Amino acid sequence: MTTSRFLPRLAITTGEPAGIGPEIVAALAATDLPADLIAVGDKDALLLAAQSRGIALTLEADDGQWLERRAPGHLRCAHVPAHAAITPGRLTVENAAYVVEMLTRAADGCLQGEFDALVTAPVHKGVINDAGIAFTGHTEFFAVRAQCDVAMLLVAPGLRVALATTHLPLAQVPAAITPAGLVQILRIVYADLRTRFHIAQPRIAVLGLNPHAGEGGHLGREEIDLVEPALAALRAEGMQLDGPLSADTAFVPAKRALYDAYLAMYHDQGLPVLKALGFGDSVNVTLGLPFVRTSVDHGTALDLAGTGKADATSMIAAAQMAMQLAVTA
């Protein structure tokens, strides 16, 4: 971990090379964020992206040394060469392995203490799987790489939403929810709210799976058979947990003011609310890892790639949060 004399070292993966990732990383470098930014990815893709946006980017190889200051427009690079030519907006399976190599390089650097935190630009899950590489998302990839259990948390101004299940087809969600799994996820969320976000006694709202939280069993028994036993066990440990709550009213302003975080049962139960309130300003945080990892709240935006018009707000927010979490860890 860096000291106050030196800048925190943030590894920034550049994401799907045909998407907006390289461009928003270049845009981040153009800011005055007081961090040592080390792009992990293909250096030529970064230079091309900076040119498309009109950014005068000074790109240097990362020598691993600590910096005391960074001028806007300066970016260091841990070069991972692309496998094939890059055309903005056009996916190619030949670069899928390159994306995985990029993520591996960044994760291993964090695990070895080379970087203080990791920020990720968006990848395209479909093209990685089309290349024959099983990939469900950054969160799951880093959990395997670090050999630990994790939780996905999305953070927007005034709202934090964690997920009991992540990138699953909706039909598979009920079977993926178990009392043991909920206990595990809530312990991770509770612990990181205390240690990373410095909330002494977190209060967490837990949503039900079914409409009206099952309506006493008339609209499903998952709340009775799965959620309530998990909450009872954790309350006995001293956790402040409310639920299971009906998702349709759980996010009204008066209730949001009561909680430090929510646990949604599936991806599209909680995240539409969060993104409606703070899209562009929200940040994806992976809890439970031995290092800080944040990410943007959007996808690869292939239609904008190469146009110089991509909005870098979420990338900047993700880097700011990574820096804050790393410095205060």
DRENDO-1510 file (C-alpha; in Angstrom, 1 decimal, always signed):
<recs>
REC; n; res; u; v; w
REC; 1; MET; +0.0; +0.0; +0.0 .
REC; 2; THR; +1.3; +3.4; -0.9 .
REC; 3; THR; +1.9; +6.1; +1.7 .
REC; 4; SER; +0.6; +9.7; +1.7 .
REC; 5; ARG; +3.7; +10.8; -0.1 .
REC; 6; PHE; +3.0; +8.7; -3.2 .
REC; 7; LEU; +0.0; +8.4; -5.5 .
REC; 8; PRO; -2.2; +5.3; -5.2 .
REC; 9; ARG; -1.5; +3.0; -8.2 .
REC; 10; LEU; -4.7; +2.2; -10.0 .
REC; 11; ALA; -4.6; -0.6; -12.7 .
REC; 12; ILE; -7.2; +0.3; -15.4 .
REC; 13; THR; -8.1; -2.5; -17.8 .
REC; 14; THR; -9.1; -1.2; -21.2 .
REC; 15; GLY; -11.9; -3.7; -21.8 .
REC; 16; GLU; -13.2; -4.9; -25.1 .
REC; 17; PRO; -10.8; -3.3; -27.7 .
REC; 18; ALA; -13.6; -2.7; -30.3 .
REC; 19; GLY; -15.7; -0.9; -27.7 .
REC; 20; ILE; -15.4; +2.4; -25.9 .
REC; 21; GLY; -13.1; +1.1; -23.2 .
REC; 22; PRO; -9.8; +2.4; -24.6 .
REC; 23; GLU; -11.5; +5.8; -25.2 .
REC; 24; ILE; -12.9; +6.3; -21.7 .
REC; 25; VAL; -9.5; +5.2; -20.2 .
REC; 26; ALA; -7.9; +7.9; -22.3 .
REC; 27; ALA; -10.5; +10.4; -21.2 .
REC; 28; LEU; -9.8; +9.4; -17.6 .
REC; 29; ALA; -6.1; +10.0; -18.1 .
REC; 30; ALA; -6.9; +13.5; -19.3 .
REC; 31; THR; -8.4; +14.4; -15.9 .
REC; 32; ASP; -6.4; +15.7; -12.9 .
REC; 33; LEU; -7.3; +12.7; -10.7 .
REC; 34; PRO; -4.5; +12.5; -8.1 .
REC; 35; ALA; -3.7; +8.8; -8.8 .
REC; 36; ASP; -1.0; +6.9; -10.7 .
REC; 37; LEU; -3.0; +5.5; -13.6 .
REC; 38; ILE; -1.6; +2.3; -15.2 .
REC; 39; ALA; -3.6; +1.1; -18.2 .
REC; 40; VAL; -3.5; -2.6; -18.7 .
REC; 41; GLY; -4.0; -3.4; -22.4 .
REC; 42; ASP; -2.8; -2.8; -25.9 .
REC; 43; LYS; -0.8; +0.5; -26.1 .
REC; 44; ASP; -1.7; +1.1; -29.8 .
REC; 45; ALA; -5.4; +0.8; -29.0 .
REC; 46; LEU; -5.0; +3.5; -26.4 .
REC; 47; LEU; -3.2; +5.8; -28.7 .
REC; 48; LEU; -5.8; +5.4; -31.4 .
REC; 49; ALA; -8.6; +6.0; -29.0 .
REC; 50; ALA; -7.0; +9.1; -27.6 .
REC; 51; GLN; -6.6; +10.4; -31.2 .
REC; 52; SER; -10.3; +9.8; -31.9 .
REC; 53; ARG; -11.2; +11.9; -28.9 .
REC; 54; GLY; -8.6; +14.7; -29.6 .
REC; 55; ILE; -6.6; +13.9; -26.4 .
REC; 56; ALA; -2.9; +14.6; -26.4 .
REC; 57; LEU; -1.9; +11.4; -24.5 .
REC; 58; THR; +1.6; +10.9; -23.2 .
REC; 59; LEU; +1.9; +7.1; -22.8 .
REC; 60; GLU; +4.8; +5.6; -21.0 .
REC; 61; ALA; +5.7; +2.0; -20.1 .
REC; 62; ASP; +5.0; +1.2; -16.4 .
REC; 63; ASP; +8.3; +0.7; -14.6 .
REC; 64; GLY; +6.6; -0.2; -11.3 .
REC; 65; GLN; +8.0; +2.8; -9.5 .
REC; 66; TRP; +5.9; +5.0; -7.2 .
REC; 67; LEU; +4.9; +8.5; -8.4 .
REC; 68; GLU; +4.5; +11.6; -6.3 .
REC; 69; ARG; +2.4; +13.4; -9.0 .
REC; 70; ARG; +0.8; +12.9; -12.4 .
REC; 71; ALA; +0.1; +15.6; -14.9 .
REC; 72; PRO; -3.3; +15.4; -16.8 .
REC; 73; GLY; -2.8; +13.5; -20.1 .
REC; 74; HIS; -0.1; +11.3; -18.7 .
REC; 75; LEU; -0.8; +7.6; -18.5 .
REC; 76; ARG; +1.5; +4.6; -17.9 .
REC; 77; CYS; +0.8; +1.3; -19.6 .
REC; 78; ALA; +1.3; -2.4; -18.7 .
REC; 79; HIS; +1.2; -3.5; -22.4 .
REC; 80; VAL; -0.7; -6.6; -23.2 .
REC; 81; PRO; -0.7; -6.9; -27.0 .
REC; 82; ALA; -3.9; -7.6; -28.9 .
REC; 83; HIS; -4.0; -10.8; -30.9 .
REC; 84; ALA; -5.7; -9.2; -34.0 .
REC; 85; ALA; -6.2; -5.9; -35.7 .
REC; 86; ILE; -8.7; -3.7; -33.8 .
REC; 87; THR; -11.6; -2.0; -35.6 .
REC; 88; PRO; -13.8; +0.2; -33.4 .
REC; 89; GLY; -17.3; -1.1; -33.4 .
REC; 90; ARG; -16.5; -4.5; -34.9 .
REC; 91; LEU; -16.1; -7.5; -32.6 .
REC; 92; THR; -13.7; -10.3; -33.4 .
REC; 93; VAL; -13.3; -13.6; -31.6 .
REC; 94; GLU; -9.6; -13.4; -32.2 .
REC; 95; ASN; -9.2; -10.8; -29.5 .
REC; 96; ALA; -11.3; -12.7; -26.9 .
REC; 97; ALA; -8.2; -14.4; -25.5 .
REC; 98; TYR; -6.4; -11.0; -25.3 .
REC; 99; VAL; -9.2; -9.7; -23.1 .
REC; 100; VAL; -8.8; -12.6; -20.7 .
REC; 101; GLU; -5.0; -12.1; -20.7 .
REC; 102; MET; -5.6; -8.4; -19.8 .
REC; 103; LEU; -7.8; -9.3; -16.9 .
REC; 104; THR; -5.4; -12.0; -15.7 .
REC; 105; ARG; -2.5; -9.6; -15.8 .
REC; 106; ALA; -4.4; -6.9; -13.8 .
REC; 107; ALA; -5.8; -9.3; -11.2 .
REC; 108; ASP; -2.4; -11.0; -10.6 .
REC; 109; GLY; -0.8; -7.6; -10.3 .
REC; 110; CYS; -3.3; -6.7; -7.6 .
REC; 111; LEU; -2.8; -10.0; -5.8 .
REC; 112; GLN; +1.0; -9.5; -5.8 .
REC; 113; GLY; +0.7; -6.0; -4.4 .
REC; 114; GLU; +1.8; -4.3; -7.7 .
REC; 115; PHE; -1.3; -2.1; -7.8 .
REC; 116; ASP; -3.4; -0.6; -5.0 .
REC; 117; ALA; -6.7; -1.1; -6.8 .
REC; 118; LEU; -8.3; -2.2; -10.1 .
REC; 119; VAL; -10.7; -0.4; -12.3 .
REC; 120; THR; -12.3; -2.2; -15.2 .
REC; 121; ALA; -13.7; -0.9; -18.5 .
REC; 122; PRO; -16.5; -3.0; -20.0 .
REC; 123; VAL; -15.9; -6.3; -21.8 .
REC; 124; HIS; -18.3; -8.1; -24.2 .
REC; 125; LYS; -19.3; -11.4; -22.6 .
REC; 126; GLY; -20.8; -12.7; -25.8 .
REC; 127; VAL; -17.7; -12.6; -28.0 .
REC; 128; ILE; -15.6; -14.1; -25.3 .
REC; 129; ASN; -18.0; -17.1; -25.1 .
REC; 130; ASP; -18.2; -17.2; -28.9 .
REC; 131; ALA; -14.5; -17.8; -28.8 .
REC; 132; GLY; -15.0; -20.9; -26.7 .
REC; 133; ILE; -13.9; -19.3; -23.4 .
REC; 134; ALA; -16.4; -19.8; -20.6 .
REC; 135; PHE; -17.0; -16.3; -19.1 .
REC; 136; THR; -19.9; -15.0; -17.1 .
REC; 137; GLY; -18.5; -11.6; -16.0 .
REC; 138; HIS; -15.7; -9.7; -14.3 .
REC; 139; THR; -17.1; -10.5; -10.8 .
REC; 140; GLU; -17.0; -14.2; -11.3 .
REC; 141; PHE; -13.6; -14.2; -13.1 .
REC; 142; PHE; -11.9; -12.3; -10.3 .
REC; 143; ALA; -13.5; -14.6; -7.7 .
REC; 144; VAL; -11.9; -17.6; -9.4 .
REC; 145; ARG; -8.6; -15.9; -9.8 .
REC; 146; ALA; -8.4; -14.8; -6.2 .
REC; 147; GLN; -10.0; -18.1; -5.0 .
REC; 148; CYS; -12.5; -16.4; -2.7 .
REC; 149; ASP; -16.2; -15.8; -2.4 .
REC; 150; VAL; -17.4; -12.4; -3.6 .
REC; 151; ALA; -20.5; -10.2; -3.8 .
REC; 152; MET; -21.5; -7.7; -6.5 .
REC; 153; LEU; -22.4; -4.2; -5.2 .
REC; 154; LEU; -23.6; -1.3; -7.3 .
REC; 155; VAL; -23.2; +2.1; -5.7 .
REC; 156; ALA; -25.0; +5.3; -6.8 .
REC; 157; PRO; -25.4; +8.6; -5.0 .
REC; 158; GLY; -27.5; +7.7; -2.0 .
REC; 159; LEU; -28.0; +4.0; -2.8 .
REC; 160; ARG; -26.1; +0.7; -2.6 .
REC; 161; VAL; -27.5; -2.5; -4.1 .
REC; 162; ALA; -25.9; -5.9; -3.7 .
REC; 163; LEU; -27.0; -9.0; -5.6 .
REC; 164; ALA; -27.7; -12.5; -4.2 .
REC; 165; THR; -27.3; -13.9; -7.8 .
REC; 166; THR; -25.5; -12.2; -10.7 .
REC; 167; HIS; -25.5; -13.1; -14.3 .
REC; 168; LEU; -28.0; -15.9; -14.5 .
REC; 169; PRO; -31.1; -16.5; -16.7 .
REC; 170; LEU; -34.2; -15.6; -14.7 .
REC; 171; ALA; -35.4; -19.2; -14.8 .
REC; 172; GLN; -32.3; -20.4; -12.9 .
REC; 173; VAL; -32.6; -17.8; -10.1 .
REC; 174; PRO; -34.9; -19.6; -7.6 .
REC; 175; ALA; -32.7; -22.7; -7.6 .
REC; 176; ALA; -29.6; -20.6; -7.1 .
REC; 177; ILE; -30.9; -19.0; -3.8 .
REC; 178; THR; -30.2; -21.0; -0.7 .
REC; 179; PRO; -30.1; -20.1; +3.0 .
REC; 180; ALA; -26.4; -20.9; +3.1 .
REC; 181; GLY; -25.8; -18.8; +0.0 .
REC; 182; LEU; -27.7; -15.8; +1.4 .
REC; 183; VAL; -25.8; -16.1; +4.7 .
REC; 184; GLN; -22.5; -16.1; +2.8 .
REC; 185; ILE; -23.4; -13.1; +0.6 .
REC; 186; LEU; -24.7; -11.0; +3.5 .
REC; 187; ARG; -21.6; -11.7; +5.6 .
REC; 188; ILE; -19.4; -10.4; +2.7 .
REC; 189; VAL; -21.6; -7.3; +2.2 .
REC; 190; TYR; -21.7; -6.6; +6.0 .
REC; 191; ALA; -18.0; -7.0; +6.4 .
REC; 192; ASP; -17.0; -4.8; +3.5 .
REC; 193; LEU; -19.5; -2.1; +4.5 .
REC; 194; ARG; -17.7; -2.0; +7.8 .
REC; 195; THR; -14.1; -2.3; +6.6 .
REC; 196; ARG; -14.1; -0.6; +3.1 .
REC; 197; PHE; -17.0; +1.9; +3.6 .
REC; 198; HIS; -16.4; +2.5; +7.3 .
REC; 199; ILE; -20.0; +2.0; +8.4 .
REC; 200; ALA; -19.8; +0.9; +12.0 .
REC; 201; GLN; -23.2; -0.8; +12.2 .
REC; 202; PRO; -24.6; -1.4; +8.7 .
REC; 203; ARG; -28.3; -1.7; +8.2 .
REC; 204; ILE; -29.3; -3.8; +5.2 .
REC; 205; ALA; -32.7; -4.3; +3.6 .
REC; 206; VAL; -33.2; -7.7; +2.1 .
REC; 207; LEU; -35.7; -8.0; -0.7 .
REC; 208; GLY; -38.0; -11.0; -1.3 .
REC; 209; LEU; -37.9; -13.0; -4.5 .
REC; 210; ASN; -41.6; -13.0; -5.3 .
REC; 211; PRO; -44.1; -10.2; -5.7 .
REC; 212; HIS; -45.2; -8.8; -2.3 .
REC; 213; ALA; -42.4; -10.9; -0.8 .
REC; 214; GLY; -44.5; -14.0; -1.3 .
REC; 215; GLU; -47.7; -12.7; +0.3 .
REC; 216; GLY; -47.4; -15.0; +3.3 .
REC; 217; GLY; -46.7; -18.0; +1.0 .
REC; 218; HIS; -49.6; -17.4; -1.4 .
REC; 219; LEU; -47.3; -16.1; -4.1 .
REC; 220; GLY; -44.4; -18.4; -3.4 .
REC; 221; ARG; -42.6; -19.9; -0.4 .
REC; 222; GLU; -39.0; -18.8; -1.1 .
REC; 223; GLU; -39.3; -16.1; +1.5 .
REC; 224; ILE; -40.5; -18.5; +4.2 .
REC; 225; ASP; -38.3; -21.4; +3.3 .
REC; 226; LEU; -35.1; -19.7; +2.2 .
REC; 227; VAL; -34.8; -16.0; +3.0 .
REC; 228; GLU; -36.2; -15.9; +6.6 .
REC; 229; PRO; -34.0; -18.7; +8.0 .
REC; 230; ALA; -30.9; -16.9; +6.7 .
REC; 231; LEU; -31.9; -13.6; +8.2 .
REC; 232; ALA; -32.8; -15.2; +11.5 .
REC; 233; ALA; -29.3; -16.8; +11.7 .
REC; 234; LEU; -27.6; -13.6; +10.9 .
REC; 235; ARG; -29.7; -11.5; +13.3 .
REC; 236; ALA; -28.6; -13.9; +16.0 .
REC; 237; GLU; -25.0; -12.8; +15.2 .
REC; 238; GLY; -26.0; -9.2; +15.7 .
REC; 239; MET; -26.5; -8.0; +12.1 .
REC; 240; GLN; -29.2; -5.4; +11.5 .
REC; 241; LEU; -31.3; -6.8; +8.7 .
REC; 242; ASP; -34.8; -5.9; +7.6 .
REC; 243; GLY; -36.8; -8.2; +5.3 .
REC; 244; PRO; -37.8; -10.0; +3.3 .
REC; 245; LEU; -39.3; -6.8; +1.8 .
REC; 246; SER; -41.5; -6.4; -1.1 .
REC; 247; ALA; -39.3; -5.0; -3.9 .
REC; 248; ASP; -42.1; -2.7; -5.3 .
REC; 249; THR; -42.1; -0.4; -2.3 .
REC; 250; ALA; -38.6; -1.0; -0.8 .
REC; 251; PHE; -36.9; +1.8; -2.7 .
REC; 252; VAL; -39.3; +4.7; -2.0 .
REC; 253; PRO; -37.3; +7.7; -0.6 .
REC; 254; ALA; -38.4; +7.3; +3.0 .
REC; 255; LYS; -37.2; +3.7; +3.1 .
REC; 256; ARG; -33.9; +4.4; +1.2 .
REC; 257; ALA; -33.0; +6.8; +4.0 .
REC; 258; LEU; -33.1; +4.0; +6.5 .
REC; 259; TYR; -30.6; +1.6; +4.9 .
REC; 260; ASP; -26.9; +1.5; +4.1 .
REC; 261; ALA; -27.4; -1.2; +1.4 .
REC; 262; TYR; -30.0; -3.4; -0.2 .
REC; 263; LEU; -29.7; -7.1; -1.1 .
REC; 264; ALA; -31.7; -7.9; -4.3 .
REC; 265; MET; -32.3; -11.5; -5.2 .
REC; 266; TYR; -31.5; -11.1; -8.9 .
REC; 267; HIS; -29.8; -8.7; -11.3 .
REC; 268; ASP; -32.8; -7.0; -12.8 .
REC; 269; GLN; -34.7; -6.7; -9.5 .
REC; 270; GLY; -32.5; -4.0; -7.9 .
REC; 271; LEU; -30.3; -2.6; -10.6 .
REC; 272; PRO; -33.0; -0.9; -12.8 .
REC; 273; VAL; -33.9; +1.2; -9.7 .
REC; 274; LEU; -30.3; +2.1; -9.1 .
REC; 275; LYS; -29.5; +2.9; -12.7 .
REC; 276; ALA; -32.6; +4.9; -13.1 .
REC; 277; LEU; -31.5; +7.0; -10.2 .
REC; 278; GLY; -27.8; +7.3; -11.0 .
REC; 279; PHE; -26.9; +5.9; -14.4 .
REC; 280; GLY; -23.5; +7.3; -15.4 .
REC; 281; ASP; -22.6; +8.1; -11.8 .
REC; 282; SER; -23.0; +4.6; -10.4 .
REC; 283; VAL; -20.1; +2.3; -9.8 .
REC; 284; ASN; -19.8; -1.5; -9.7 .
REC; 285; VAL; -17.7; -2.7; -6.7 .
REC; 286; THR; -16.7; -6.3; -6.1 .
REC; 287; LEU; -16.8; -7.1; -2.4 .
REC; 288; GLY; -14.9; -9.9; -0.8 .
REC; 289; LEU; -11.8; -9.7; -2.9 .
REC; 290; PRO; -8.4; -9.2; -1.2 .
REC; 291; PHE; -8.0; -6.0; -3.3 .
REC; 292; VAL; -10.2; -3.1; -4.3 .
REC; 293; ARG; -12.0; -3.6; -7.7 .
REC; 294; THR; -14.5; -1.1; -9.2 .
REC; 295; SER; -16.0; -0.8; -12.7 .
REC; 296; VAL; -18.2; +1.3; -14.9 .
REC; 297; ASP; -22.0; +0.7; -14.8 .
REC; 298; HIS; -22.4; +0.3; -18.6 .
REC; 299; GLY; -21.5; -1.9; -21.5 .
REC; 300; THR; -19.2; -1.7; -24.5 .
REC; 301; ALA; -21.3; +0.7; -26.5 .
REC; 302; LEU; -20.0; -0.6; -29.9 .
REC; 303; ASP; -22.1; +2.0; -31.7 .
REC; 304; LEU; -20.1; +4.8; -30.1 .
REC; 305; ALA; -16.7; +3.3; -30.4 .
REC; 306; GLY; -14.3; +5.4; -32.4 .
REC; 307; THR; -16.6; +8.4; -32.6 .
REC; 308; GLY; -15.0; +10.3; -29.7 .
REC; 309; LYS; -18.5; +10.8; -28.1 .
REC; 310; ALA; -18.5; +8.2; -25.4 .
REC; 311; ASP; -19.3; +9.5; -21.9 .
REC; 312; ALA; -16.5; +8.8; -19.5 .
REC; 313; THR; -18.4; +9.9; -16.4 .
REC; 314; SER; -18.8; +6.4; -15.0 .
REC; 315; MET; -15.2; +5.5; -15.6 .
REC; 316; ILE; -14.1; +8.6; -13.7 .
REC; 317; ALA; -16.5; +7.8; -10.9 .
REC; 318; ALA; -15.2; +4.2; -10.7 .
REC; 319; ALA; -11.6; +5.5; -10.5 .
REC; 320; GLN; -12.5; +8.0; -7.8 .
REC; 321; MET; -14.1; +5.3; -5.7 .
REC; 322; ALA; -11.3; +2.9; -6.3 .
REC; 323; MET; -8.9; +5.6; -5.1 .
REC; 324; GLN; -11.0; +6.4; -2.0 .
REC; 325; LEU; -11.4; +2.7; -1.0 .
REC; 326; ALA; -7.7; +1.9; -1.6 .
REC; 327; VAL; -6.5; +4.9; +0.4 .
REC; 328; THR; -8.8; +4.3; +3.3 .
REC; 329; ALA; -8.4; +0.5; +3.5 .
</recs>
